[in-house]
Amino acid sequence: MKTWLRHHIYALRTALRRLLLTPFSTLTNITVIAFVLSLPLVVSAIITSLAPVAQTVSVNPVITLFMKDIVSLEKTTELGEQLKKDFADSIDTIEVVSKQEALDSLRANKEWQDSLSVLPNNPLPHSLIISLKSEITTGQANEMALQWETNEAVDLVQFDSDWLKKLEGILYFFKVLLGILALGVAIIVIATIFNTVRMQALLQRDEIAVARLVGATESFVRRPFLYLGAITGLCSGLLAIVLTIIGLNMMNDAIRVLSESYGESFSLALPDTFWLILATLIVMLIAAIAARWSVTKHSKF
């Protein structure tokens, strides 16, 4: 155990010494990786900050209940009155639309006149158009829509929230962008560490050759390079978090002015500490793997 620990301490010290011997190259590599890594961190901050908006922001949604064909207009009216009574704190207005009114509305549109004239009867159902109060959140509106959908008289529930669909589309775009950026970060980390370790291996070729002559194992020779990659990944991850905090503060100054003009308070925040630590560990792992690959490929002399 002591021997194993001594070998790893030696490898760590050797890696730090090699990094300090080339300060400009080390700082350049760390800065490049940090800047690239800060991009997915910013996108993650946007996703984590926008996601709750879909459930917490107050809107004035409209829910439409389409009745089954066998449900009469009288039953539809009774259901509307019952819902208005049961959900008085949530419902602003309820409009009962008969199938004949709906058909007349479509016939008023010239594009539908020819198509509707060939129908033998009215295929449209009676419906209830329910406008919710402004303080109702989309999460509460979704819950009510799901509850009303289970009513035996209701055939279909339509939740008219186009803005929410657009917001979900934007979030999906950012998630795809996050995946692309994460892949780009991995490629840049691999390329940067691979070339750095390659140069280090060539510079240390005499030292490596002597170590092999005195009986050093391949693991002993390669271990400092793995630590070199992991340390570079760790420093890059920490610097990326600092750069992201600075960038988010600058963005929040502009966002705060815009959000206050709408009477809302909104700002971008970093992802949870767990995800920041996980991202840093992943970068360290990728860097160590790239270092292992490079030293294996370029230390055969």
N, C-alpha and C positions, 0 to 999 in steps of 0.2 A: 504493500500500500504506500509506504514511504517512497519507494523507488518510482512508482507510478506518479505520485504527487510531485516529486522532484523533477521528473521529466516534463510534466505539464507546466510547472513554474518556469523551467528553463525555456520551453517553447514560447511562453507568453512574454518573457523578458526579451528573447531574441526577436520576436515579432515587433515589439515596441521599439527596440533599438533600430531595426531596419526601417521602420516608419519614420523615426526621428532623423535618420541619416539622409532622408530625401524629403525634407519638409514641404518644398513647393509642390512636388508631385503628390504627396499625401493630401495636402490641403485642397489641391485641385480636384482630385478624385472624390474626396468627401463632399466638396461643395457641389460638384456636378450631380452626384447621386442624390444629395439632399434636395436640390432644386427640382429634380425629376420626381422624387418621392413626395414632395410637397403638393404636387398637382393632384394626385388621387386623394390626398388628405383633404384638400379644399373641396373636391367633389363630394367626398364622404360627409364633410360638414354640411354641405348644401342639402344632401339627401336626408341626413338625420334631423336637420332643422325644418325642412319643408314637410316631411312625412306627417308630423302631428297636426299640421294645418288642416289637412283633409278631415280630421275628426273634431277639431276644437273651434275652428273659425265659425262665426255666426253667419247664417245665410237666410234666405227666404225661399226655401225650396217648394216645389209643387209636386204632389203625389197624385197620380191619376189611378183610380180603381175602375177596371172594366168588369162589368157584371157578366154572369153566365147568361146564355140565351133564354133560359127558362125563368129568369128573374124578371119580374114585372117592374114597371116604373114606380108603382106604389111601394114595393119592397125596397127598391133602390133609395127612394126618398126616406123611408123609415130607417134604413141603414145609415144614411147621412146624418139624420137627426140623432141617432144613437151614438155615432162616433163624435159628433159635436158635443154631446153631453159627457161622454166618457173621457174625452181628451180636450176639455175646455181650456186647459192651461197651455196646450200646444197648438191647437188649430185656430187659425185666424178666420178663414172663410171656407165654406163648402158650397160648390156649385153642382147642382144636379143637371146633367145633360142627357136628354132622352135620345133614343136612337133616331127618331125623326129629325130632331134638331141637328144631330151630327150629320145626317144624310143631307139635309138642306144646306148645311155649311159647306159640304163638299161639292154639292151641285152649283153653288155660287162661284166655284172655281171653274173657269172655262176648260182647263186641262182635264178635269174629271167628268165633265158633262157627258161626253160621248160614251165613256166607259160605264158610267152608272146607268145610262139609259137602257142598257141591254140586260140589266139585272132584274129577275122576276120578283124579288122581294128585297127588303132591307136587311143586309147582313151585319149591320153594325149593332153593338150592344149598348145598353144604357151604361152610363158612367158617372163617376163622382170625381170632380176636380177639387182637390183639397190643398189649400194654401196654408202653410205653417207659419207660425209667428217668427219674427226676425231673430229672436234670441235662441231659437232651436238650432243646435249644431247638426252637422251632417251625420255624426254618429247616432244621435237620437232619432233623426229622420230615417236612417237606415233601419234602426230597430223597430220603429212604428210600421215601416213599409213591410218588413218581414212578418210582423204580427198580423197585419191586415191581410196579408197574402193567404193566411191560413183560414180565413173566413169562408164558409161553404158557399156563400153567394158570389164570391169574387173569383173571376176567371184569370185575370192578369193584373199585375201591379206595375206601373211605370213610374220610376223616380226621375223626374226631370231635373237633372243636375249636370248640365253640360260643362259648367266650369270645373266641376269635380273630375269629370272624365279628362278634361284638358290637363288638370293638375297631375292626375295619375299618369297621363302620357308623358308629361315633362319629367316626372320622377323616374319613369321607365327609361327615358332617354339618358338621364344622368347615371342610372345603374349600368346601362350598356357602356356608356363613356367611362365609368369607373373600371369596368372589366378591361377595356382596351388600354386604359392608362396603366393599370396594374401589370398587364402583360408587357407594356413598353418599359415599365420600371424594371421588371425582371430581366428583360433583354439587355438594358443598359447596365444594370448591376453586373450581370455575367460578363459582358464585353469589357467593362472597365476593370473589374477584378482580374479577369483572365489576362489582360495585357499587363497589368501591374505586376502580377505574380510571375509572368513570363520574363519581364525585365529583371525582377528580383532574382529569379532562378539563374539567369544568365550572368548577373553580377556576382552571385555567390557560388558560381560553378566550382571554383577552386576549393572553397570552404566545404562544399557538399562532397567533392571528390575525396578530400582528406578525411572527412567524417566517415565515409564508406570504407576507406582503407583501414581505419582503426576499429571497424566492426559495427558502426552505427546501422541500425535497421532502417528500412524504408519509411516506417511509421515515424521514427525519430527524426529523419531528414525532412519529411513533409509536414510534420505537426506545426512547426512555426509558421508555415505559409497558411495553414488553415486558420490559425489565430490571427494572422495578418488580415485575412479576408473578413473574419468575424468582427474584429475591432473596427475595421473600416465601415462595415455595415452598421455597427452600433453607433459610431460617431455620426454617420450619415443620417440615421434614423432620428437621433436626438436633435441634430441641426435642422432636419426637415420639420420637426414639431415646432421649433422656435420660429422658423420662417413662416410656417402656416399660421401661427398665432399672430405674427406681425401682419401678414396678409389679410387675415380675417378682421383684425382691428381696423385696418384701412377700409375694407369693404363695409364694415358695420357703420362707420361714420357716414357713408353715403346712403346706406339702407335705412338708417335711423331717420334721416330727413324725409325720405320717401314714405316710410311707414307712418310717421307721425302726421303727415298730411292727410292720411286716411283714418286717423284716429286709432291706429293700432300700434302695438309695440312688437317689433320683430327683429331678430338678430341671428347671425350665424354663430354656431358654437362647435368646438371640436367634438369628435366622437368620444365615447366613454374611454376612460383610462385603460380598460381591458383591451379594447381594440387597438389603441395606440401601442401598447406593449406587444400585442400579438403581431402588429405590422412590423415593428422593429425586430422582433425575433425572426420573422419570416425573411426580412432583408438580410439579417445576419446569417441565417441558414443558407440562403441562395448564394451569398458572398463566399461562405466557407466551401460550398460545393463547387463553385466556379474556381476557387483557389486550388482545391484538390484536383480538379480536372486539369488545370493549367500546369501545376507542378508535376503531375504524373506524365504529362505530354512533353514537357520541356526540361526535365531533369535527367534524361537518359543519356548521360555522357560519362 
